[in-house]
Amino acid sequence: MSKITIYTDEFLNEMRQQTDSLADQAVADLMSDKRSSQYRDTIQALSINSYKLPEGLPDSVVHFLETTRKLPRWTDPKLMQQGQKFLENNISDLLLMLGLLSLPFDYAAANGAQVLYLSERLRKNPAKRLAETGQYLLDVGEKNGFGPDGKAICSAQKVRLTHAAIRYHIWQKGGWNQTWGQPINQEDMAGTNLSFSVLPIRGLRKIGIEVSQEDAQAYIHLWNVANHIMGVDERLVPDTNKEAFWLTKRISERQHAPSQAGRELTKSLLEVVPDSAVFDGQQLAARYMRFLLGDKVADLLDLPKTSLPNSWLAAPLTGFNQLRKLLGNRLQQYYATRQQLKQQMKESKAESFRVPSSLRG
């Protein structure tokens, strides 16, 4: 039976009130027992999938880490390998899709953007946020990334604990608008994860890059496995390309709306793009955001209503190649791009996650 039939308003409204109980309990036990140093130690220990747990952790933390490091029963290793190969072959373009399509698409979800806006790093250090998100994409896409020496599993666990820490402090501080749903809820997580899987495929095709149905299905399956580790309710993990399309459509119809949070997050994201002697980088990036997102979503984010040159509209990949060069993704090789991201995070003075002062009680 297709999951499309369950994507009703009633079901998705229910999902807006559900978060991640395993991670929430683990973080609550660490915070309530004044074990913030253990929280930091746990985050730092998650370096590779075969990490060794720090001693003396609360039972709920051990339970969370041991339970969530297992791959789902429906994992197809061959499909995952094909999905990872697709990512490897298209890494530079997929990283650009992350910044020009996936993230602004998420920012257009007015309710979900509120918690992103409160997480100050998204506005005050967007380059670091983009590098961290790109690093997660690479962790998932790396060959054997879900194996003992990979980082896909522990990276997902780290994100889940970070989300739980943000929720914990929001709940402790109070004042959260309940009409937004719970902070970082299941519907918002599903929308975000779809923006990593089905949305980039759509974007690549829009600029003229051919993507076969087989590669699309494999790439979506790869992210389905990652989404399972991320704690997304399995009912929100699409089994087919058609289900992925319809769930993306339903969530965007329900959640896309104008908001100050969405506009400011998008503005901060554009500030990451450099200029050159030939191109106004931010203007070029904004134009491509509008081209990829479509006018309806772009208007919600207050992106400028400028048209791409006729030559680019006829052959959009031409302008996209110029933007790729401007952003510095000159090396197409997978590991070279990974090294670039590591260096970018180092230059942005990456450090362990700390809850923003605005969220502390």
Secondary structure, 3 states (H helix, E strand, C coil): CCHHHHCCHHHHHHHCCCCCHHHHHHHHHHHHCCCHHHHHHHHHHCCCCCCCCCCCCCHHHHHHHHHCCCCCCCCCHHHHHHHHHHHHHCHHHHHHHHHHHHHHHHHCEHHHHHHHHHCCHHHHCHHHHHHHHHHHHHHHHCCCCCCCCCCHHHHHHHHHHHHHHHHHHHHHHCCCCHHHCCCCCHHHHHHHHHHHHHHHHHHHHHCCCCCCHHHHHHHHHHHHHHHHHCCCCHHHCCCCHHHHHHHHHHHHHHHECCCHHHHHHHHHHHCCCCCCCCCCHHHHHHHHHHHHHCHHHHHHCCCCCCCCCHHHHHCHHHHHHHHHHHHCCCCCCHHHHHHHHHHHHHHCCCCCCCCCHHHCC
